[in-house]
Structures are given as C-alpha cells and as structure tokens.
Amino acid sequence: MSERRGGLPWMVMVAGFVLASFNLRPALAGISPVLDEIMEDLGLSAAGGGAITTVMVVCLGVLAPLAPPLARRFGLDRVLLAGLLVLTAGVLLRSADGVPALYAGAAVVGTAIAVMNVVMPAVVKQHFPDRVGLFTGIYVSGLVLGAAAASGLTVPLERATGYGWREATAMAAVPAVAAAVLWLPQALRSRGAGGAERRPFRELLGARVTWFVMIFMGVQSLTFYVTLAWLPTIFQESGLPADQAGYLLGLSNLVQVGVTLAVPVHAGKARSQVPHVTAATLLTAAGYAGVLVAPTTLPWLWMVLLGIGQGAAIALALLIITLRAPDPASVTALSAVSQTAGYVLAALGPFLIGVLREGSGGWTLPLLAGLGACGVQLAVGFLAGRPAPSGAVRAGAPGSGDAPAARRK
C-alpha cells in the first residue's frame, strides 16, 4: 500500500472503502419494501413493478465488462469514486417524477453498482495485498449489512419522517455521498491507471479456472436470489403469516453479516478453499431441504442454515476471485467475467423457479431444482477452490488453461 499503515491517510482510505462497500446494495434492497406504494402511485402492474429490480439486476451482469477498460484508463480508485457519484445521481433520478425517470434511474443505479462490484475485489488486491481475507470479509460484510439495513429501515424511516416512497428511497444517496467524500483524497492521490496491462476477455476465458470461478459465482448467486424472491411466498403458502415470513427472511440476512466477515479471514489463510466451499454448499442444501420437507417445522433453523451457507458462499466466491489472480488488473478482468455470469443467472433464477411453480402447481419441483443447483455449486466450487501450482491467472499467458491460484505465503 502506498499509504503508511495506521496513518491518517490510510485510516481515511479504509473508512472510505468500508462505506463504499455498504453502498453496494441499499439502492437495490430498498425498493422491495415500498414496491406496492410505487406501483399504486405510478399505476404500474405487477410486471411493471418487478421490472424495476429486474432492470437493476440485469445491469449488474450485462454491464460488468465496462469496469476493466475504465480501470485501465482511469485507475481503480478514480473509477470507484465515479461509481459512487453515478450511484448518487441514479438514486436521485429514480426518485424523480414519472415512470421514465424511475426506470432510467434504475438503469443508472444498476450500471454504477455493476462497475463497483467488479472493482472492489481489485481494490482489495491493490491496497491490501497482505490482508486479502480480512478486507474481503470486511467489504462483503458491508455489502450484506447495507442490504439488511435498506430492507429493514426504509419503511420505518418513511413512517418516522412522514415522507413518501420517493424521499425514503432517495435516502440511499446519503451514504453514497459520504463514501465519495471519504474516498476523494485517495482518488486524488491515485496515479490513474498506473500502467495496468490489458487482460483480454477472449484469452481470459481460455483459462479453465476462469470457468470454474464464473460458474461458482453464478450458481451461488442463483440459489441466493431464488430464496430472496420466493421464500416469503413459500412460507405463506405453507401456512405462516406474512409478517413471520418476512422476519424469517430478515433472520437469514442478519446471519450472513457475521458469516461474511469471519469466513474469508479463515479461508484466506488456507492453501485450499475446498473445505469451506463444501461446508457452505452443504449448509445451503440443508436449508433448501428443510424448507422442502418441513417448511413450518423449525423454519428459523432452515433460515439460519441458509444464512450461514449463502453468506459463506458469496464471501468465498469473491475471495477466490481475488486469490486466483496475481494483480489488480487480472482481478478486475476475472471479477468482470464472473460477475457477468453471476448476475445474469441471478436475474433468470427467480423467473425459472416461478415457471416451475406455475407448471407443477407446487413447490416440490422448484425446491428440488434448487437442490440440483446446490449440487452444481459443490462440483464447480471444488474445482475453483482447490489449490493450484505456483503461478497466477493471467489472461493470455502461455499454458493458462489451468490458471492457478495466486502464490501463497
């Protein structure tokens, strides 16, 4: 790191990094609690209301490849700052008057988060190379905490202030501005691109480990977004009251906060992440199985299992991206291709599960499909998390077909 560790510039940078991570989800998670109000106010159908989140999630996947060329041109620190400012603009535009502004703002929000999602693992690699596990845990915990805060506080904030949905959702701009202010000194000190070399996607995709990491990221995202979208409905159709169904989903998200902080610290010190991937996937599968077999029997236990498993899985996916590449440029490229697949699958997952539910008339087949996805996650997670020969993932490097992990100390 260029800053003296423990000095004021370093502490300000860390504070900016932590607050930036907190901003990766509130603009997404804060919509669903007030979705009914938005639909009523603007006269949207259920499909139109759901399209707000769909637009953002699709942008997370489709626009992730924008990040590597931006990072090469302007540098990671400045791209992160720009992402925070664009996020602020998108949140405010989305809260403006009219349906076009709503969807345009959603697209801007999705674009900003797509870029920041990709650059954050590279920022960890660039500024905290000797503490990758710790700072991966910190930023993933910030991500999860931001989602939980937005989900849980949007409606209480609306009621406490007397504001409508526009003002309540616009509040997501406040932490984005604060993070931008804290990160500004680091962006100004940045040397720009700093000579980062290009990592061509075509050559990166020639590395087998890229596919393993990409599919692991995608499937764990799918299993998470399926539960996020459908678990409250499953519980309600099984006989639980709506408020209890919502609390159970909140419990799962709360459990993830601690897990995402602890798991990367431990896994980052290990030579192989296979045991962690295996445990995370089996816990996720156990949660799915519990909901399938006995949704109203100990539902809190199923949510704790899902929270631990899914929280560990997303943390491990982002940690493996950082560990399997030797430098920030390589991390940015690997992060882009992995998150593109991840969020495209995440956008398709809830829809496909809904189709299975409609076609089968029940939740048995959809939940069995979720268990099947866990099986795929376990297989590719084993291949992505296993130790590799000394070397690194370098797009275009000779013999990169088995691109290995970053060197371990």
N, C-alpha and C positions, 0 to 999 in steps of 0.2 A: 504494500500500500504506500501511496505517496505521502499520506499524512502521518505524523508521528502518533503512534497508538497511545491513546489516553489524553492527548492534547485536545484543546477546544475545537479546532477544525475537524478532527476525527470524530469527536462526540457529536458535533452538529451533523456530520455526514451520516453517522449511524442513526441519529434521530430522524433525519430525512428519509433514510432507507426504510426504517420501520414504519413511518407514517405513509410512505408511498405504498408499501405492501398492504396496509389497511385499506387503501383506496381501490384495490383490485376487484372488489365485489359489491360494495354498498349500492352503486348505481344500478347493478343488476338485481340484487336481492330486495331492494326497497320498493320495487314495482308491485310484486305479487300481493303484499298486504293491502294495497289500496286499488287493486285491479278492478274490483266491482265499481268503485267510485269513478274511476277513469272511464269505464265502459258506459256508465249511466250518464256522465257529464257530456261525453262526446258522441253518444249514440252508437257505440261500437257493438258488433256482435261478439259472441264468444270467440269465434275465429279471429276477429279483428283484435280483440284484447290479447289473445295468446300470441298474436303476431308481434307484439311489442317486444316480448322476451325472445321470440324466435329470431327477430332481426338482429338483436344484440349477440346471441349465441352463434348464429351463422357468421357474423362478422369476426367473432373470436377465432374461428377456424379459417375462413377464406382469406382474411387479411393479415394473418400472422406472418406470411412471407414478406410483407413490407418491411419488417424490422431489420433483417440483416443488411440490405442496401442502405437503409437510413443510418444504421450504426456505423457502417464503413465510411459513409460520407460525413457524418456529424459527430460521431463518437457516442458511446453508450450513455454517458452522463447527460449530455445535451438532449438525446432522444428521450430519456426518461423524464426530464423536465418538460419537454414539449408534450409528452403524453399526458402529464398531469394537467397542463394548461388546456389541451384539447378536450380532455375529460370534463374539465370545468365548463367549457363552452358547450359541450354536448348536453350536460345535465341541465344547464340553463335554457338551452334551446328546446329540449324535450318538455320543459315545464311552461313554455310559452303557449300562446293561444292557438288552437287549431290542430286538426289531425295531421296535416303535412308536417308541422313543426314537431309533433310527437314522434312520428316515425323517422324524420330526418335527424332529430336529436338522438333517438335510439341508435341509429346507424353511426353517428359521430362517437357516441359513448362506446359502442362496440369496437370501433376502429382504434380508439385510444387504448382501451383495455387489451385488445389483441396485441398491440405493439409492446405495451408494458409487460404483459405476460411473458413475452419472448425474451425481453432484455433483462428481466430480473435475475434469472439464473446466471447470465453472463456478468451482471454487476457483482454478484457474489464471487464469481471466479476472478474478476478483475481486482476487487478491493479487499476480499477476504480469502485469499487462496489457501491459507493455512488453517482456516476455520470454516471450511465449506459446509460441514454437517451442522454446526451451530447456527450459522446465518441462513442456511436453507430452512432450518427449523423455525427460526425467528420470522422469516418472511412468509412461510406457509401458514404459521400460526396467525400472523397479522391478516392474511387473506381470509382465513376461516372466521376469525373474530370480527372482521369487517362485515362479512356476510351475516353472521349471527346478530350483530348489532343493528344492521339495517332491517333485518326481518323482524326483530323484536321491538324496535324503538320507533319505527315510522308511524304506526297508528297512535301509540301513546303520545308521541311528540305532536301529532296532528291535533289530538284532543286537548292536550295541555295548552297549546298556543292558540287554538281556535282557527288555525289555518286550514286550507283545503289541501287536496292532494298535490296541487302544483307547488305550493310553498314547501310542503313536507318533503316531497321528493327532491326539490331544489336544494334542500339542506345538504345533500351529498356533495355539493360543490365546496362546502366549508372545509372539510378535511383535505380535499384536493388542493385548495389554495394554500392551506397551511403546509402541506408536504412540499409544494412547489417553492414556497418561501425558504424552507429549511434546506432544500436541495439546490437552490440557486447558487450559493457560494461554491459548491462542488462543481456544478456545471460551468461556472465562470473560470474555475481553475483548470478545467479539463483542457487537454491539448487537442481536442477534437478527435478525429478518427485515429490518430496516433499510428498510422501506417498499418492498420489492421488489414490482413490479406483476405482475399476473396475465398469463400467456401462454396463452390458451385453446387447447386442442389442436385444436378444430374449425377455428379460424382459422389456426393454425399450419400445418395440413395443406392450407390453401388456397394456400400458397406452393409453387411448383413446385420450387424448390431444396431444400425440405424432403424431397420425394420422391426427388430425386436423391441427397441425402446418406443418406437412410434406406436406399435400395436398395443403395447402395455399401457401407454398413456391413453390411447383411445378407448380401450375396453374398460379400464378403471373409471374413466370419465363417464362412459355409458352407464355402468352399474350405479354410479352415484346419481346422475341426473334422472335415471328411471325412478329411483326411490324418492328423490326430491319432488318429482312431478306427481307420483301416483300413490305413495304410501298413505297420506291422509285419506284419500279416497278408498283405498283397500281397507283401512281400519274402520271407516264409517260404514262401508257396505258389509263389514263383519259384525256391526252392532255397536261400535263405540261412538260416543258423542263427538261432535265436530271439534269442540274445544279440546277434548282429550287427545284427539288425533293430531291436532296442531301442536300440543305440548310434547307429544312423543317425538315428532319430527324435530322440535327445538332441542329436546334432550340429545338426540343423535348429533346435531350440530355442535352442541356445547361440549360433548365428549371429545369431538375432533380437535378442539383448541389445544388441550393438553397433549394429545397424541401427536399432533403435527409438530409440536415443539420438541418432544422427547425422542421420537423415533429417528429423525435424521442425525441427531447428535450421536446416538449409539451406532446407527448403521454406517455413518460416515467414517467411523474409526475402523470398521471391519473390512477385511480383504474382499469378502463376498457379501452381497446383499440378498442372496438367495434365501437364507433362513427368514429374513424379515419379510420378503415378498411372500413367501409361503404362508407365514403366520397371518399376515394381513389378508390374504386372499381367503384362507380357510375361515377366518372370523367373519368376513363379509358373506361367504357362502352359508355359514351357520345362521347369520341373521336372516338371510333370504329364506332358508329352510324353516326357521322358526315362524316367520310370517306366513309361509305356505301351509304348514301343518297345524299351527295353533295361534292364529293372529291375536286372539283375545286372551290367551293364557300367557301371563308374564310378558306383555308387549314391551314393557320397559327394558327387559333383558335383551330382546331382539334389537331394540334401538341402540342399546349400549354396545352390543356386538357389532352392529353396522357402523356405529360411530368410530369405534376403535379400528375396525378393518378398513373402512373407506378413508378415514383420516390418515392412517398409516400409508395407504396405497398412493394417495396423491402426493404425500410428502416424499415417498420413495421414488415415484416417477420423476419428480423434479430434481431430487438428489442424484439419481442415476444419470439424468441429462447432464448435470454439472460434472459428475465424476468421469463420465465416458468421453470427455473431450478435453484436450490439453490446454486450451487458451480461450479467452473470451470470444474471439471470432468463431471458433469451432462450436463453442457452447451456444452462441446465438443461432447459428445455422441448424444445429441439431434440435434446439428448442423450437425453432420455427416449424420444421417438418413434423416434429412430434405433436406440437400443439395444434397444427392444422388438422391432422388426422383426429386428434383427441376431441376437438370441439365440433367437427363435422359429425362424428359418431355420437357425441353428446346431444346434438340437435336432432339426430334421427332416432335415437333410442326411445325417448318417451312416445314419439309418434308410432313407432313399430309396436311397442308394448300396447298402446291403445288399439291398434289394429287387431292384435291377437286377442285382446279383451273383448272387442266387439264381435270378432269372428267365433270365439269359443264360448262366449256367454258367461265366463267366469274368470277367476284369477289364477287358476291352477296352471294353465299353459303359459301365461305371461311370466309367472314366477319361476317355472321350470326353465324358461328361456333365460331368465336372469341367472339361474344356477349354471346353465350352459356357458354363459358369458364369463362366469367366475372360473370355469374350467379353462377357457381360453386364456384368461388373465394369468392363471397359475402357470400355464405352459410357457407363454412368452415372457412372463416375469422371471422364470427360471433362467431363460436364455439371456435376458437383458441384465440380470443381476449377478450372474456368475463372474468370477474373477477372470481376467484375460492376461495374456503375455504382456511384458513390459512394452509400452508404446502408447499410442493415443489414436483416437478417431480423428483422422484428417481427410477431409474430402479431397479426393484427387491424389492421395498418397498411394504409391505403389503397394499392391498387396493389401489394400484396405478392405478386402472382402470380409475379413474377420476383425474389424476395427476394435482394438482392445480398450481396456479401461485406462484412465489416467494413472500415472505412476503413483504408487503408494509409498508412503514414508516407511 
